Amino acid sequence: MNREVGPMSSEELLARAAHLYYVLGLTQKEVADRLGVPRIKAHRILAMARQRGIVRIHIDAPSSSRLALEAALAKAYGLSLVSVVPSDHSEEVSLSEVIGQCAAPIVAPLIKDEMTVAVSWGLTLKAMANVIEPASHVRLNIVPLIGSLSRSSSINRYEAVTVLAQRLGAECYYMPTPIFCDSVEARQAIGSQPIVADVIKAAVNADLAIVSIGGDNSSSVRAAGNLEEADFKSVKNAGAIGNYLGHFIDRNGNLVDHEINRRVVGVTPEASMEIPNRIMVAGGPTKVEALKICLHRNWITGLITDESTAAALVA
């Protein structure tokens, strides 16, 4: 029976749909009937409820194969923290979002009162920030590792710093610059401004870094409008196999000798090593080679990734 509800706010709609599906056990068709919407819309509402953290699912059933991969990764790369999560994903929830959502309960206990946490950006970290357990920390500071402005409004899909600070009751610092300036001269001018220099200094002096990485297609920086296609093709032709903290790296773990790397606003991979605890949250086949570089160069101290990526890293 169709029991259409009256007008509701977006949050109320998501919460009601989640209650009907996850608590009462109704099918998606029954949820759609209760809400008076098409079934496909009910499906999208439930997916959005997960993405916004209204629904948080924790599966407490350790896999022996994943535990073995965690042990192998820790031994091979000397990592202090390793967590391997399922690789299963769907058209609605990408692998990056799966890894981010699974990372939230692992990262949350690492964040304490009176800490400074430095955060990069990307779809994975935004998914993590969306679902991390809300808290009210004392004198917690969240600072960005790289610039965040873009010509495209889609940057909001990737920007994790603001959401993470809001959910943790933290003071949020901003770096009001693009990741890539239009010229080296512009980068020098922007980098000399106290508002930017102070945030970069705070990031380098942080207690904890939560980072992600761009693979050989650098899809996030391109999709967010941070990087022109001509620049991407040029730096890839120069030997780039991915980007870490906005800086393009080659197969030897060196920064590619390209102008784009001299236009980046933010902390360099080498400078980030001043941060004592550096947790990488990333996975997927396009990122394996770049992740290996990070591991071999000791740029990270911990890794949260998916099962397929973990297997490739220890192969």
C-alpha positions in Angstrom: 0.0 0.0 0.0 1.3 3.4 -0.9 1.5 5.6 2.2 2.9 8.8 0.8 4.4 11.1 3.4 4.1 14.9 3.6 6.9 17.4 2.8 10.2 16.6 4.6 13.6 18.2 4.7 16.4 16.4 2.8 17.9 15.1 6.1 14.5 13.9 7.3 13.9 12.0 4.0 17.3 10.3 4.2 16.8 9.4 7.9 13.3 8.0 7.3 14.4 5.9 4.3 17.3 4.6 6.3 15.0 3.6 9.2 12.5 1.9 6.9 15.3 -0.1 5.2 17.9 -0.9 7.8 15.8 -1.0 11.0 12.4 -2.2 9.8 13.9 -4.4 7.1 11.6 -3.3 4.3 12.6 -3.9 0.7 13.6 -1.0 -1.5 10.2 -1.3 -3.3 8.4 -1.1 0.1 10.5 1.9 1.1 9.6 3.6 -2.2 5.9 2.9 -1.6 6.1 4.3 1.9 7.8 7.5 0.7 5.7 7.8 -2.4 8.7 7.9 -4.8 9.8 5.6 -7.6 12.0 2.7 -6.6 15.1 4.0 -8.4 14.8 7.2 -6.3 14.5 5.2 -3.1 17.7 3.4 -4.1 19.5 6.7 -4.6 18.1 8.1 -1.3 19.5 5.1 0.6 22.9 5.4 -1.2 23.0 9.1 -0.2 22.2 8.2 3.4 25.3 6.1 3.5 27.5 8.7 1.8 26.4 11.5 4.2 27.1 9.3 7.2 23.4 9.1 8.3 23.9 5.3 8.0 27.2 3.9 9.3 27.8 0.2 8.8 30.5 -1.7 10.6 31.1 -5.3 9.8 32.9 -7.1 12.7 34.0 -10.2 11.0 37.8 -10.2 10.3 38.9 -12.1 7.1 41.8 -14.4 7.4 43.0 -13.5 3.9 43.0 -9.8 4.8 44.7 -10.4 8.1 47.5 -12.2 6.3 47.8 -9.3 3.8 48.0 -6.8 6.7 50.8 -8.8 8.3 52.7 -9.1 5.0 52.4 -5.3 4.3 53.5 -4.4 7.8 56.6 -6.7 7.6 57.5 -5.6 4.0 57.3 -1.9 4.6 57.7 -1.4 8.3 54.3 0.1 8.8 52.9 0.9 12.3 49.3 0.6 11.1 47.8 -1.5 8.3 44.2 -2.2 7.6 42.9 -4.0 4.5 39.2 -3.6 3.6 37.1 -5.4 1.0 37.5 -4.4 -2.6 33.8 -4.9 -3.5 32.1 -1.8 -4.8 29.3 -0.8 -7.1 28.2 1.8 -9.7 26.7 3.9 -6.8 29.5 3.5 -4.4 33.0 3.6 -5.9 36.1 1.8 -4.5 37.5 5.1 -3.3 34.3 5.7 -1.3 34.3 2.2 0.1 37.9 2.6 1.3 37.1 6.0 2.8 34.0 4.8 4.6 35.8 1.8 6.0 38.8 4.0 7.1 36.6 6.3 9.3 36.4 4.0 12.4 40.1 3.1 12.0 41.3 6.7 11.8 38.9 8.2 14.5 40.8 6.7 17.5 44.1 8.2 16.3 42.6 11.7 16.6 43.0 13.1 20.2 42.5 16.3 22.0 45.1 19.0 21.6 46.4 17.6 18.3 47.0 19.2 14.9 45.9 16.9 12.1 47.0 17.7 8.6 44.7 16.4 5.8 45.1 16.3 2.0 42.0 15.9 -0.2 40.3 13.7 -2.7 37.2 11.5 -3.0 38.5 8.9 -0.6 39.2 11.3 2.2 35.9 13.1 1.7 34.0 9.8 2.0 35.9 9.2 5.2 35.1 12.6 6.6 31.4 12.2 5.7 31.0 9.2 8.0 33.5 9.6 10.8 31.9 9.4 14.2 31.0 13.0 15.4 33.0 14.1 18.4 33.7 17.3 20.4 37.5 17.4 20.8 39.3 20.0 22.9 41.9 22.2 21.1 41.9 20.0 18.0 43.2 21.7 14.8 42.5 20.5 11.3 44.9 22.0 8.7 45.2 21.3 4.9 48.3 20.0 3.3 47.6 21.5 -0.1 45.6 24.3 -1.6 41.9 23.6 -2.4 40.4 26.3 -4.6 39.3 25.5 -8.1 37.5 27.1 -11.0 35.0 24.2 -10.7 32.3 23.9 -8.1 32.9 20.2 -8.1 35.8 20.8 -5.7 33.3 20.3 -2.9 33.1 16.6 -3.8 36.8 16.2 -2.9 37.5 18.8 -0.1 37.7 16.9 3.2 39.2 19.4 5.7 36.0 21.4 6.4 33.7 18.4 6.8 36.3 16.6 9.1 36.6 19.7 11.3 32.9 20.1 11.6 32.3 16.5 12.5 35.1 16.5 15.1 34.4 19.9 16.7 37.8 21.1 15.6 39.3 24.5 14.6 39.6 24.5 10.8 42.4 26.2 9.0 42.1 27.2 5.4 44.6 27.5 2.5 42.8 29.9 0.2 44.7 29.0 -2.9 44.5 26.6 -5.8 46.7 23.5 -5.8 48.4 24.6 -9.0 49.0 28.3 -9.6 49.0 29.6 -13.1 52.7 30.3 -13.1 55.8 29.8 -11.0 55.9 33.5 -10.3 52.3 33.3 -9.0 53.3 30.4 -6.8 56.2 32.4 -5.3 53.9 35.4 -4.6 51.1 33.3 -3.1 53.6 31.2 -1.0 55.1 34.3 0.5 51.8 35.5 1.9 51.6 34.9 5.7 48.1 33.4 5.5 49.5 30.6 3.3 53.0 30.3 4.8 51.6 29.9 8.3 49.2 27.2 7.3 52.0 25.2 5.5 54.1 25.6 8.6 51.3 24.3 10.8 50.8 21.3 8.5 54.5 20.4 8.6 54.4 20.6 12.4 51.2 18.5 12.7 51.0 15.4 15.0 49.1 13.3 12.4 48.7 13.4 8.6 45.8 11.7 6.8 46.7 11.5 3.1 45.6 10.0 -0.2 47.2 9.7 -3.6 46.5 10.2 -7.3 47.1 7.3 -9.7 48.5 7.3 -13.2 45.3 9.0 -14.5 45.2 11.7 -11.7 41.5 11.6 -12.0 40.5 13.7 -9.0 42.7 16.7 -9.8 41.5 16.6 -13.3 37.8 16.1 -12.5 37.9 18.9 -9.9 39.2 21.4 -12.5 42.5 21.8 -10.8 44.6 20.7 -13.7 44.4 21.6 -17.4 44.4 18.6 -19.7 47.4 20.0 -21.6 49.4 20.2 -18.3 48.4 16.7 -17.4 49.5 15.2 -20.7 52.8 17.2 -20.6 53.7 16.0 -17.1 52.7 12.4 -17.9 54.9 12.5 -21.0 57.7 13.7 -18.7 57.5 10.5 -16.7 54.7 11.0 -14.1 53.1 7.9 -12.7 50.9 9.6 -10.1 50.7 12.6 -7.8 51.2 12.8 -4.0 50.3 15.9 -2.2 49.7 17.5 -5.6 53.3 16.8 -6.6 53.9 14.5 -9.6 56.4 11.7 -9.0 58.2 9.3 -11.4 59.0 5.6 -11.2 62.1 6.3 -9.1 60.2 8.3 -6.5 61.6 11.6 -7.6 59.6 14.7 -8.3 59.2 15.0 -12.1 61.3 17.9 -13.4 58.4 19.8 -14.8 57.0 23.3 -14.3 53.7 22.0 -12.9 55.6 20.8 -9.8 57.0 24.3 -9.3 53.5 25.7 -9.3 52.1 23.5 -6.5 50.9 25.2 -3.3 51.4 23.0 -0.3 53.6 20.6 1.6 56.1 18.5 -0.4 56.4 14.8 0.1 59.8 15.1 1.7 58.7 17.9 4.0 55.7 15.9 5.1 58.1 13.4 6.7 58.4 15.9 9.6 54.9 14.7 10.7 55.5 11.7 12.9 52.4 9.7 12.0 51.3 9.6 8.3 48.3 7.5 7.3 47.6 6.8 3.7 44.0 6.0 2.8 43.9 4.9 -0.9 43.5 2.0 -3.2 42.7 0.8 -6.7 44.7 -0.6 -9.7 45.7 2.8 -11.0 47.3 3.7 -7.7 49.5 0.6 -7.1 52.7 2.0 -8.7 52.4 5.3 -6.9 51.6 3.6 -3.6 54.7 1.5 -3.9 56.8 4.6 -4.3 55.3 6.1 -1.2 56.0 2.9 0.7 59.6 2.5 -0.5 60.4 6.1 0.2 58.9 5.9 3.8 56.6 8.8 3.0 53.9 7.0 5.0 53.8 5.2 8.3 50.4 3.6 8.0 48.2 2.3 5.2 44.4 1.7 4.8 43.7 0.1 1.4 41.6 -2.6 -0.3 42.3 -6.3 -0.6 43.2 -6.3 -4.3 45.6 -3.3 -3.9 47.2 -4.9 -0.9 47.8 -8.1 -2.8 49.5 -6.2 -5.6 51.7 -4.3 -3.1 53.1 -7.5 -1.7 53.3 -9.5 -4.9 
